[in-house]
């Protein structure tokens, strides 16, 4: 959707560059605080320990110091350590425990000296993570037990711990060779690896995603740290669970948090692999949401499908062009005057719309529409009437806070209020009865506001007017600067321009349920809306919900998918999209994508070609465009249609693998799209690689990201990589290096690594059609291997059931294995809970084995250890394949075993003798 700051956001970067690096009122050399001393330590009832910290010397920079703090430390799991610091005498704002469930720190009624007076330095440990602290000044470090590596160290050449009501500061030392990732949401022009000497501002803001190095739609105060020490690579992560606005300054040798409220609630995740880090992180913040199978298909959207006929024509044109399509989307075009839960019955007559949806659903296709949080202030509008009756809106001095978005004057629902969650669910239920949508797109939920400050509806003039753009503020407003919440003592670099925190959003002195200040809860708005929307859809449909949200926070991936917002149709934005998508995998939001071909302005034909080649491998793959841009559906250019058929054709063949990856994400947090270093953490060349990525652990995508290119230089870690479009073509390397690959306009380079087994199907124009086709297995050994192994897996289930798990009678999980040893090749499966796959009749028709020298001798197939007839099975080996040429680019023997009818739900074994060369 078009951003409220769309026309001015081009100025943000230029203005930000003119600003000083210190966004506060104090000089950068000013010492903000003098630290604390630890005066007491005692065991806590839950197995942790509690200490008390006393301020050493007070000052009033950014306000008075809080004199006494409570320190709480606990090893919560073998891989997770919590360090919580708050006011010892007064309850402070924290992320609500009902939104993000976790243990609450115990409260000790009196400050007691420890039985044994604390030493100058002491350690607390019982897992891989050690908490080490000093008394005066109080400083702490977190270390690994296994190698004594210091992961976090608050002592160093920077200010000691600062804890004031509206300013918290703490720093950690970092080794120069650490590679850091995360701290979003922002668009990082230099790639996924954080760049030293940058300030990362975290505050949910409606700013278009093409603005680099500024606070965007969500807040994720977590970073992953990958370190290569000697021959060993280890990763860990640090989460500061705090929803207040913050600047995080990264110099390269230390990192400093400057937070404008709340508490210091740190969680340390020990890893030691990148996958283990994300596993531990999502175990805490919530596993990624289960996704329906159809959500992995291709999606088409546009702001500006002005009537139903245009939507119908769009779907039909995709079929005519033989381009896969699973989901058609509507922006606010279906609404009556931009009002939520309404229908424009002129442009979208309900009877015709229902007939269209019946036709879509009969073909296995789906339909999703947009809703914004702002509810139009209109006495004749029934949704508004019920909202007022239930008292569900955010308040300012006891009255609903007035803002402006697309319909004009709006009130914002308060999703921290249990009554609002119920009301919201009722409105979605009523809307679903009006239009049986298959998912919801929640947008503008930072929350975006076209105005700032305290506003009233103007008298004597229409707002918005028909003459000007709807995003111009037409309310009568005045800035609010007379409270410390609207004008805090420390100014984060909000909007990239050190704006007030209430700029173009809800006034930060407005209040939520139980008096919670918007100042504290601001960045939770989209998160809380996603939770309420997820609950509503699950209750209404009894199916697996699909929700796409723009604003996210820690834990949002447990409820929703995400797209990266308003990007531009430029080559730079094409490149930026990779880093943002990879970051969200680390954030625990694996179902993520960018607007393919760009939201605005119109892309060139060449750019759209390259973007669909890349976007076909985003976890969430959707073309979306701005109202004012020319049409950019994939069939608009024949060249783009050809690229789409090629790239999406492979995606749809890979749907079984992609769906299995969503299952792995759901149970372990593993990202679907991953940085190369996830599979090759010891490859230091991979640490900053942001022009390529992995799908799962083994499939690598190497797109063209610049105009007028017919080759791409792609980095390949050592080993054998097979071309997914031409599996007889391989790249064989003893050490990692860049390789120049042919990449004419219609080609995207996709390679699969050795030692993998990838389940595939034959594709189709919808995921429903593709899912009915036979399976094949692609088994990859190292080129010319005489000894080796490969593995893969497959998860199938009734994909619209709410739960995505084994044990419910509606799912099957298969592990595939393959070995070669002394010339004998064996491929087999192990099956858990076979009945679902057997009932569905899923079967494997073909097995392709790569890297061998051929086939000779006896060939056999067994089902459940019983030999079966193989007389109708075809085995082919291409001729003139030489594995022993002296070149990186090689031809590979591809053994195809066709004519199989291997039931997916039955254990099988295939074995044969391969050619052994002297």
Residue pairs with C-beta under 8 A, 6 or more apart in sequence:
1 303
1 331
1 332
1 370
1 372
1 443
1 444
1 550
1 566
2 303
2 471
2 566
2 600
2 626
2 627
3 9
3 206
3 207
3 208
3 448
3 565
3 566
4 206
4 405
4 444
4 448
4 449
4 450
4 471
4 504
5 12
5 206
5 207
5 208
5 495
5 504
6 208
6 471
6 566
6 600
7 471
9 207
9 208
9 210
9 211
12 207
12 211
12 214
12 495
12 496
12 497
13 211
13 212
13 213
13 214
13 496
15 496
15 497
16 213
16 214
16 493
16 496
16 497
19 493
19 497
19 498
21 28
21 199
22 28
23 199
23 247
23 490
23 491
23 492
23 493
23 498
24 62
24 258
24 490
24 491
25 62
25 489
25 490
25 491
26 32
26 61
26 62
30 61
31 159
32 59
32 61
32 62
32 159
32 162
32 167
32 169
33 55
33 59
33 61
33 65
33 159
33 160
33 161
33 162
33 163
33 164
33 169
34 55
34 56
34 57
34 58
34 59
34 137
34 160
35 55
35 56
35 137
35 138
35 139
35 159
35 160
35 161
35 162
36 53
36 54
36 55
36 56
36 69
36 137
36 138
36 160
36 161
36 163
37 53
37 54
37 56
37 135
37 136
37 137
37 138
38 51
38 52
38 53
38 71
38 118
38 133
38 134
38 135
38 136
38 138
39 51
39 52
39 53
39 54
39 111
40 51
40 52
40 111
40 112
40 113
40 114
41 49
41 50
41 51
41 114
41 118
41 122
42 49
42 50
42 51
42 108
42 112
42 114
42 115
43 49
43 50
44 50
44 72
44 74
44 105
44 106
44 108
45 106
46 74
46 103
46 106
47 74
47 75
48 72
48 73
48 74
48 75
48 82
48 106
49 72
49 73
49 74
49 124
50 70
50 71
50 72
50 73
50 105
50 106
50 108
51 70
51 71
51 73
51 118
52 68
52 69
52 70
52 71
52 88
52 111
53 68
53 69
53 70
53 71
53 85
53 88
53 138
53 161
54 67
54 68
54 69
55 65
55 66
55 67
55 68
55 163
56 136
56 137
56 160
58 64
58 65
58 67
59 65
62 164
62 166
62 167
62 489
62 490
63 164
63 165
63 166
63 167
63 489
64 164
64 165
65 162
65 163
65 164
66 87
66 163
66 164
66 165
68 87
68 88
68 89
69 85
69 86
69 87
69 88
69 163
70 84
70 85
70 86
70 87
70 88
70 105
70 108
71 83
71 84
71 85
71 138
72 82
72 83
72 84
72 85
72 105
72 106
73 81
73 82
73 83
73 84
73 124
73 131
74 81
74 82
74 103
75 81
75 82
75 125
75 126
75 127
75 129
76 82
76 103
76 267
76 284
77 127
77 280
77 283
78 127
78 128
78 270
79 127
79 128
79 129
79 269
79 270
79 271
79 276
79 280
80 129
80 267
80 268
80 269
80 270
80 280
80 283
80 284
81 127
81 129
81 131
81 142
81 267
81 268
81 270
82 265
82 266
82 267
82 268
83 131
83 140
83 142
83 264
83 265
83 266
83 268
84 105
84 263
84 264
84 265
84 266
85 161
85 163
85 263
85 264
85 265
86 92
86 94
86 105
86 263
86 264
86 265
87 163
87 263
88 111
92 261
92 262
92 263
93 243
93 244
93 261
93 262
93 263
93 516
93 517
93 520
93 521
94 241
94 242
94 262
94 263
94 265
95 241
95 242
95 243
95 262
95 265
95 524
95 554
96 416
96 524
97 104
99 416
99 524
99 527
99 528
99 531
99 555
100 241
100 285
100 286
100 554
100 555
102 284
118 135
119 135
120 134
120 135
120 136
121 132
121 133
121 134
121 135
122 132
122 133
123 130
123 131
123 132
123 133
124 130
124 131
124 132
124 133
125 131
125 145
127 145
127 270
128 144
128 145
128 146
128 270
129 142
129 143
129 144
129 145
129 151
129 268
129 270
130 142
130 143
130 144
130 145
131 140
131 141
131 142
132 140
132 141
132 142
132 143
133 139
133 140
133 141
134 140
134 155
137 160
137 161
138 160
138 161
139 153
139 154
139 155
139 160
139 161
140 152
140 153
140 154
141 150
141 151
141 152
141 153
141 154
141 155
142 150
142 151
142 152
142 153
142 268
143 149
143 150
143 151
144 151
144 234
144 236
144 270
144 272
146 272
147 229
147 232
147 234
149 227
149 229
149 234
150 173
151 225
151 236
151 238
151 268
152 172
152 238
152 266
152 268
153 172
153 173
154 160
154 161
154 170
154 171
154 172
155 173
156 171
156 172
156 173
156 254
157 254
158 171
158 254
158 256
159 169
159 171
159 256
161 169
161 170
162 168
162 169
162 170
163 264
165 261
166 260
166 261
166 484
166 488
166 489
166 490
167 258
167 259
167 260
167 489
167 490
168 257
168 258
168 259
168 260
168 261
168 262
168 263
168 264
169 256
169 257
169 258
169 259
170 256
170 257
170 264
171 254
171 255
171 256
171 257
172 238
172 254
172 255
173 253
173 254
174 180
174 225
174 252
174 253
174 254
174 255
175 227
175 253
176 252
176 253
177 227
177 228
178 225
178 226
178 227
179 193
179 225
179 226
179 227
179 677
179 687
179 688
180 193
180 194
180 223
180 224
180 225
180 226
180 250
180 255
181 192
181 193
181 194
181 223
181 224
181 226
181 582
181 583
181 586
181 675
182 194
182 220
182 222
182 223
182 224
182 237
182 583
182 586
182 587
183 194
183 200
183 202
183 220
183 221
183 222
183 223
183 248
183 250
184 200
184 202
184 216
184 218
184 219
184 220
184 580
184 583
184 584
184 587
185 215
185 216
185 217
185 218
185 219
185 220
185 552
185 580
185 583
185 584
186 200
186 201
186 212
186 213
186 214
186 215
186 216
187 209
187 210
187 211
187 212
187 213
187 214
187 216
187 564
187 576
187 579
187 580
188 194
188 195
188 212
188 213
188 576
188 579
188 580
188 583
189 212
189 213
189 572
189 576
191 579
191 688
191 689
191 690
191 691
192 578
192 579
192 582
192 583
192 675
192 688
192 690
193 687
193 688
193 690
194 200
194 223
194 250
195 250
196 250
196 251
196 252
196 253
197 250
197 251
197 252
198 213
198 249
198 250
199 247
199 248
199 249
199 250
199 493
200 213
200 247
200 248
200 249
200 250
201 214
201 215
201 245
201 246
201 247
201 248
201 492
201 493
201 494
201 496
202 215
202 219
202 220
202 221
202 245
202 246
202 247
202 248
202 523
203 215
203 219
203 245
203 246
203 492
203 494
203 501
203 522
203 523
204 215
204 217
204 218
204 219
204 446
204 522
204 523
204 525
204 526
204 551
204 553
205 214
205 215
205 216
205 217
205 446
205 494
205 495
205 504
205 505
206 217
206 444
206 446
206 448
206 504
206 505
207 214
207 215
207 216
207 217
207 495
207 496
208 565
208 566
208 567
208 568
209 216
209 217
209 564
209 565
209 566
209 567
209 573
209 576
209 580
209 594
210 566
210 567
210 568
210 570
210 572
210 573
210 576
211 496
212 576
213 496
214 493
214 495
214 496
215 492
215 493
215 494
215 495
215 496
216 565
217 446
217 526
217 550
217 551
217 552
217 565
218 523
218 526
218 550
218 551
218 552
218 553
218 556
218 562
219 243
219 523
219 552
219 553
219 554
220 552
220 553
220 554
220 583
220 587
221 239
221 240
221 241
221 242
221 246
221 248
221 257
221 554
222 237
222 238
222 239
222 240
222 281
222 554
222 586
222 587
223 237
223 238
223 255
224 235
224 236
224 237
224 274
224 277
224 586
225 235
225 236
225 237
225 238
226 233
226 234
226 235
226 274
226 677
226 681
226 687
227 233
227 234
227 235
228 681
228 682
228 684
228 687
231 682
232 682
233 681
233 682
234 271
234 272
234 273
234 681
235 271
235 272
235 273
235 274
235 276
235 277
235 681
236 268
236 269
236 270
236 271
236 272
236 277
237 268
237 269
237 271
237 277
237 280
237 281
237 586
238 266
238 267
238 268
238 269
239 266
239 267
239 269
239 281
239 284
239 285
239 554
240 246
240 257
240 259
240 264
240 265
240 266
241 265
241 266
241 267
241 554
242 259
242 261
242 262
242 263
242 264
242 265
243 262
243 520
243 521
243 522
243 523
243 524
243 553
244 259
244 260
244 261
244 262
244 519
244 520
244 523
245 259
245 260
245 261
245 492
245 494
245 501
245 522
245 523
246 257
246 258
246 259
246 260
246 492
247 257
247 258
247 492
247 493
248 255
248 256
248 257
248 258
249 255
249 256
249 258
257 264
258 490
258 492
260 488
260 490
260 492
260 501
260 519
261 519
261 520
262 520
267 284
269 277
269 280
269 281
269 284
270 276
270 280
271 277
271 280
273 681
274 674
274 675
274 677
274 678
274 681
275 668
275 670
275 678
278 585
278 586
278 588
278 668
278 669
278 670
278 671
279 668
279 669
279 670
281 586
281 588
281 669
282 288
282 557
282 588
282 668
282 669
283 669
285 554
285 555
285 557
285 558
285 588
286 555
286 557
286 558
286 559
286 588
287 558
287 588
287 665
287 666
287 667
287 668
287 669
288 557
288 558
288 588
288 589
288 590
288 591
288 662
288 665
288 666
288 669
289 534
289 545
289 547
289 557
289 558
289 559
289 560
289 561
289 591
289 666
290 544
290 662
290 666
290 802
290 803
290 804
291 544
291 546
291 561
291 591
291 662
291 666
291 804
292 543
292 544
292 546
292 799
292 800
293 655
293 659
293 767
293 771
293 799
293 800
294 326
294 327
294 364
294 365
294 366
294 438
294 766
294 767
294 768
294 799
295 326
295 327
295 439
295 546
295 561
295 591
295 620
296 326
296 619
296 621
296 655
296 658
296 659
296 662
296 767
297 324
297 325
297 326
297 327
297 621
297 652
297 655
297 766
297 767
298 323
298 324
298 325
298 326
298 327
298 616
298 621
298 622
298 623
298 648
298 651
299 325
299 326
299 327
299 328
299 329
299 368
299 620
299 621
299 622
299 623
300 314
300 315
300 318
300 325
300 327
300 328
300 329
300 622
300 623
300 633
300 634
301 328
301 329
301 330
301 331
301 622
301 623
301 624
301 625
302 314
302 329
302 331
302 623
302 624
302 625
302 631
302 633
303 331
303 332
303 333
303 624
303 625
303 626
303 627
304 331
304 333
304 625
304 626
304 627
304 628
305 311
305 314
305 330
305 331
305 333
306 333
306 347
307 333
307 347
307 348
308 347
308 348
308 349
308 352
308 353
308 356
311 328
311 330
311 356
312 356
314 328
314 633
315 325
315 328
315 360
315 365
317 633
317 635
318 324
318 325
318 633
318 634
318 635
318 765
319 325
319 765
320 635
321 634
321 635
321 641
321 644
321 645
322 645
322 765
323 634
323 635
323 641
323 644
323 645
323 648
323 765
324 648
324 649
324 651
324 652
324 763
324 764
324 765
324 766
324 770
325 365
325 765
325 766
326 364
326 365
326 366
326 766
326 767
327 365
327 366
327 367
327 368
327 438
327 439
327 622
328 360
328 365
328 366
328 367
328 368
329 367
329 368
329 369
329 370
329 441
329 622
329 624
330 367
330 368
330 369
330 370
331 370
331 627
332 338
332 370
332 372
332 406
333 344
333 347
333 348
334 343
334 344
334 347
334 348
334 353
334 369
334 435
335 342
335 343
335 344
336 342
336 343
336 344
336 345
337 344
337 376
337 407
338 372
338 376
338 405
338 406
338 407
338 408
338 470
339 376
339 378
339 381
339 383
339 407
340 371
340 372
340 374
340 375
340 376
340 383
340 427
341 371
341 383
341 427
341 428
341 430
341 431
341 434
342 381
342 383
343 350
343 353
343 434
343 435
350 434
350 435
353 435
354 435
354 436
357 367
357 435
357 436
360 366
360 367
363 766
363 768
364 766
364 767
364 768
364 769
365 766
365 768
366 438
366 439
367 437
367 438
368 437
368 438
368 439
368 440
368 441
368 546
368 548
369 435
369 437
369 440
369 441
370 440
370 441
370 442
370 443
371 440
371 441
371 442
371 443
372 405
372 406
372 442
372 443
372 444
372 445
373 412
373 413
373 442
373 444
373 445
373 447
373 525
373 529
374 403
374 405
374 406
374 407
374 410
374 411
374 412
374 444
374 447
375 381
375 383
375 384
375 387
375 393
375 410
375 411
375 412
375 413
376 383
376 384
376 407
376 408
376 409
376 410
377 384
377 402
377 408
377 409
377 410
377 411
377 457
378 384
378 407
379 385
383 427
384 411
386 423
386 426
386 427
387 393
387 411
387 413
387 423
388 400
390 419
390 420
390 422
390 423
391 419
392 413
392 414
392 417
392 419
392 420
392 423
392 424
393 400
393 401
393 411
393 412
393 413
393 414
394 400
394 401
394 411
394 412
394 413
394 414
394 506
394 510
394 511
394 512
394 518
395 401
395 414
395 510
395 511
395 512
396 402
396 454
396 507
396 509
396 510
396 511
400 411
401 411
401 412
401 506
401 507
401 510
402 409
402 410
402 411
402 454
402 455
402 456
402 457
402 475
403 409
403 410
403 411
403 412
403 447
403 449
403 450
403 451
403 455
403 475
403 506
404 410
404 449
404 450
404 451
404 455
404 463
404 464
404 473
404 474
404 475
405 444
405 448
405 449
405 450
406 444
406 470
408 463
408 464
408 470
408 474
409 457
409 463
409 475
412 447
412 506
412 525
413 420
413 423
413 424
413 529
414 420
414 512
414 513
415 421
415 424
415 525
415 528
415 529
415 531
415 532
416 512
416 513
416 514
416 516
416 521
416 524
416 528
417 512
417 513
418 513
420 513
420 532
421 531
421 532
421 535
424 529
424 532
424 533
424 536
425 532
425 535
425 536
425 539
425 540
428 440
428 533
428 536
428 537
428 540
429 536
429 539
429 540
431 437
432 540
432 541
438 546
439 537
439 545
439 546
439 547
439 548
440 533
440 537
440 546
440 547
440 548
441 547
441 548
442 526
442 529
442 530
442 533
442 547
442 548
442 549
442 550
442 560
443 549
443 550
444 550
445 525
445 526
445 529
445 549
445 550
445 551
446 505
446 525
446 526
446 550
446 551
447 505
447 506
447 525
447 526
447 551
448 504
448 505
449 504
449 505
449 506
450 470
450 471
450 472
450 473
450 504
451 473
451 475
451 477
451 504
452 473
452 477
452 479
452 500
452 502
452 503
452 504
452 505
452 507
453 477
453 478
453 479
453 480
453 502
453 507
454 477
454 478
454 480
454 507
455 473
455 475
455 476
455 477
455 478
456 475
456 476
456 477
457 463
457 475
457 476
458 474
458 475
458 476
461 474
463 474
463 475
464 470
464 472
464 474
465 474
468 474
479 500
480 486
480 502
480 507
480 509
481 487
481 500
483 509
485 508
485 509
485 517
485 518
485 519
486 500
486 501
486 502
486 507
486 508
486 509
487 500
488 501
488 519
491 498
491 500
492 498
492 501
494 500
494 501
494 503
495 503
495 504
500 508
501 508
501 519
501 522
502 508
502 509
502 518
505 522
506 518
506 522
506 525
507 518
508 517
508 518
508 519
508 522
509 517
509 518
509 519
510 517
510 518
511 517
511 518
512 518
512 521
521 528
523 551
523 553
524 553
525 551
526 549
526 550
526 551
526 552
526 553
526 556
527 551
527 552
527 553
527 554
527 555
527 556
527 559
529 549
529 551
530 547
530 549
530 552
530 556
530 559
530 560
531 559
533 545
533 547
533 559
533 560
534 545
534 547
534 559
534 560
537 543
537 545
537 546
537 547
538 544
538 545
538 802
542 802
543 800
543 801
543 802
544 799
544 800
544 801
544 802
544 804
545 559
545 802
546 561
547 559
547 560
547 561
548 560
548 561
548 562
548 563
548 620
549 556
549 559
549 560
549 561
549 562
550 562
550 563
550 565
552 560
552 562
552 584
552 587
552 589
554 587
554 588
555 588
556 562
556 588
556 589
557 584
557 587
557 588
557 589
557 590
557 591
558 588
560 589
561 589
561 591
561 592
561 620
562 584
562 589
562 591
562 592
562 620
563 592
563 593
563 594
563 595
563 620
563 622
563 624
564 577
564 580
564 581
564 584
564 592
564 593
564 594
564 595
565 599
566 595
566 599
566 600
566 626
567 573
567 576
567 577
567 594
567 595
567 598
567 599
568 598
568 599
568 600
568 601
569 597
569 598
569 599
569 600
569 601
569 602
569 603
569 604
569 607
569 608
569 629
569 632
570 598
570 603
570 607
571 607
571 705
571 706
571 707
573 594
573 598
574 598
574 607
574 610
574 611
574 614
574 705
575 690
575 691
575 705
577 594
577 614
577 615
577 618
578 614
578 690
578 691
578 692
578 693
578 703
579 690
580 592
580 594
581 592
581 593
581 594
581 618
581 619
581 673
581 693
582 671
582 673
582 674
582 675
582 690
582 693
584 590
584 592
585 592
585 671
585 672
585 673
585 674
586 671
588 669
590 619
590 661
590 662
590 665
590 669
590 670
590 671
590 672
590 673
591 619
591 620
591 662
591 665
591 672
592 618
592 619
592 620
592 673
593 615
593 618
593 619
593 620
593 621
593 622
594 615
594 618
595 622
595 623
595 624
595 625
596 608
596 611
596 612
596 615
596 618
596 621
596 622
596 623
596 624
597 603
597 607
597 608
597 611
597 612
597 615
597 623
597 625
597 632
598 607
598 611
598 625
599 624
599 625
599 626
599 629
600 625
600 626
600 628
600 629
601 626
601 629
602 629
602 630
602 632
603 611
603 632
604 707
605 637
605 639
605 640
606 707
606 708
606 745
607 707
608 632
608 634
608 637
608 640
609 637
609 639
609 640
609 643
609 745
609 746
610 643
610 703
610 704
610 705
612 623
612 634
612 640
612 643
612 644
612 647
612 648
613 643
613 646
613 647
613 703
613 704
613 747
613 748
614 701
614 703
614 705
614 748
615 621
615 622
615 623
616 644
616 647
616 648
616 650
616 651
616 748
617 647
617 651
617 673
617 695
617 701
617 748
617 750
618 673
619 658
619 672
619 673
621 648
621 651
623 632
623 633
623 634
625 631
625 632
634 640
634 641
634 644
635 641
635 644
639 745
639 746
642 746
643 745
643 746
643 748
646 725
646 746
646 747
646 748
647 748
649 763
650 724
650 725
650 750
650 763
651 658
652 761
652 763
652 764
652 767
652 770
653 760
653 761
653 762
653 763
653 770
654 695
654 699
654 758
654 760
655 761
655 767
655 770
655 771
656 759
656 760
656 761
656 775
656 794
656 796
657 695
657 696
657 699
657 758
657 759
657 760
657 792
657 794
658 672
658 695
659 795
659 796
659 799
660 759
660 793
660 794
660 795
661 670
661 672
661 695
661 696
662 672
662 804
663 795
663 797
663 804
664 670
664 696
664 795
665 671
665 672
666 804
667 805
671 678
672 695
672 696
673 693
673 694
673 695
674 693
674 694
674 695
674 696
674 697
675 686
675 689
675 690
675 693
675 694
676 683
676 686
676 689
676 692
676 693
676 694
676 700
676 715
676 717
677 683
677 686
677 687
677 689
678 694
678 697
679 694
679 697
679 698
679 717
679 753
680 686
680 717
680 736
683 717
683 736
685 715
685 736
686 715
686 717
686 736
689 715
691 702
691 703
691 705
692 700
692 701
692 702
692 703
692 714
692 715
693 700
693 701
694 700
694 701
695 701
697 753
697 756
698 752
698 753
698 755
698 756
698 758
698 780
699 724
699 750
699 751
699 752
699 753
699 756
699 758
700 714
700 716
700 721
700 750
700 751
700 752
700 753
701 748
701 749
701 750
702 712
702 714
702 741
702 748
702 749
702 750
702 751
703 712
703 748
703 749
704 712
704 743
704 748
705 712
709 743
710 742
710 743
710 744
710 745
711 740
711 741
711 742
711 743
712 740
712 741
712 743
712 749
713 738
713 739
713 740
713 741
714 738
714 739
714 741
714 749
715 736
715 737
715 738
715 739
716 731
716 733
716 736
716 737
716 738
716 739
716 751
717 733
717 736
718 733
718 734
718 735
718 736
719 732
719 733
719 753
719 754
719 782
720 730
720 731
720 732
720 733
720 753
720 754
720 780
720 781
720 782
720 783
720 851
720 892
721 730
721 731
721 732
721 733
721 751
721 752
721 753
721 754
722 729
722 730
722 751
722 752
722 754
722 780
722 850
722 851
722 892
723 729
723 730
723 731
723 749
723 750
723 751
724 750
724 751
724 752
725 747
725 750
727 778
727 848
727 850
727 892
727 894
728 878
728 881
728 891
728 892
728 893
728 894
729 889
729 890
729 891
729 892
730 783
730 850
730 851
730 889
730 890
730 891
730 892
731 739
731 751
731 888
731 889
731 890
732 783
732 888
732 890
733 739
733 888
737 888
739 888
739 889
741 749
743 749
752 758
752 778
752 780
753 780
754 780
754 781
754 782
754 783
754 785
754 788
754 790
754 851
755 780
755 781
755 782
755 788
755 789
755 790
755 791
756 778
756 779
756 780
756 790
756 791
756 792
757 777
757 778
757 779
757 780
757 790
757 791
757 792
757 793
757 816
757 817
757 818
757 827
758 777
758 778
758 780
758 792
759 775
759 776
759 777
759 792
759 793
759 794
759 816
760 775
760 776
760 777
760 778
761 770
761 771
761 773
761 774
761 775
761 776
762 770
762 773
762 774
762 776
763 770
763 773
764 770
764 771
764 772
764 773
774 843
774 844
774 845
774 846
775 794
775 842
775 843
775 844
775 845
775 904
776 844
776 845
776 846
776 847
776 848
777 792
777 816
777 827
777 844
777 846
777 847
777 848
778 848
778 850
779 790
779 816
779 818
779 827
779 847
779 848
779 849
779 850
780 790
780 850
780 851
781 788
781 790
781 818
781 820
781 849
781 850
781 851
781 852
782 788
782 851
783 851
783 883
783 890
783 892
784 851
784 853
784 883
784 884
784 917
785 820
785 851
785 852
786 820
786 822
786 823
786 916
787 820
787 821
787 822
788 819
788 820
788 851
789 817
789 818
789 819
789 820
790 817
790 818
790 819
791 815
791 816
791 817
791 818
792 815
792 816
793 813
793 814
793 815
793 816
794 813
794 814
794 816
794 904
795 811
795 812
795 813
795 814
796 811
796 812
796 836
796 837
796 840
796 842
796 904
797 804
797 810
797 811
797 812
797 836
798 810
798 811
798 836
801 808
801 810
804 811
805 811
806 813
806 832
806 833
807 833
809 833
809 835
809 836
810 836
811 833
811 836
812 831
812 832
812 833
812 834
812 835
812 836
812 837
812 838
812 904
812 905
813 831
813 832
813 833
814 829
814 830
814 831
814 832
814 837
814 904
815 829
815 830
815 832
816 827
816 828
816 829
817 827
817 828
817 829
817 830
818 825
818 826
818 827
818 828
818 849
819 825
819 826
820 826
820 852
820 914
823 913
823 914
823 915
823 916
824 911
824 912
824 913
824 914
825 849
825 852
825 911
825 912
825 913
825 914
826 909
826 910
826 911
827 847
827 849
827 909
827 910
827 911
828 907
828 908
828 909
828 910
829 907
829 908
830 907
831 837
831 904
831 905
831 906
831 907
834 905
834 906
835 905
836 905
837 903
837 904
837 905
838 903
838 904
838 905
838 906
842 903
842 904
842 905
843 900
843 901
843 902
843 903
843 904
844 900
844 901
844 902
844 903
844 904
844 908
845 898
845 899
845 900
845 901
846 896
846 897
846 898
846 900
847 896
847 897
847 900
847 910
848 894
848 895
848 896
848 897
849 894
849 895
849 897
850 892
850 893
850 894
850 895
851 892
851 893
852 893
852 895
852 914
852 915
853 883
853 893
853 914
853 915
853 916
853 917
854 877
854 893
854 895
854 914
854 915
855 875
855 877
855 895
855 912
855 913
855 914
855 915
856 913
856 914
856 915
857 912
857 913
858 912
858 913
859 870
859 873
859 875
859 897
859 910
859 911
859 912
860 867
860 870
860 909
860 910
860 911
860 912
861 867
861 868
861 870
861 873
861 900
861 902
861 908
861 909
861 910
862 868
862 908
862 909
862 910
863 902
863 903
863 906
863 907
863 908
864 906
864 907
864 908
865 907
865 909
872 899
873 897
873 898
873 899
873 900
874 896
874 897
874 898
874 899
875 895
875 896
875 897
875 898
875 912
876 895
876 896
876 898
877 893
877 894
877 895
877 896
878 893
878 894
880 891
881 891
881 892
881 893
881 894
882 890
882 891
883 890
883 891
883 892
883 893
885 891
897 910
902 908
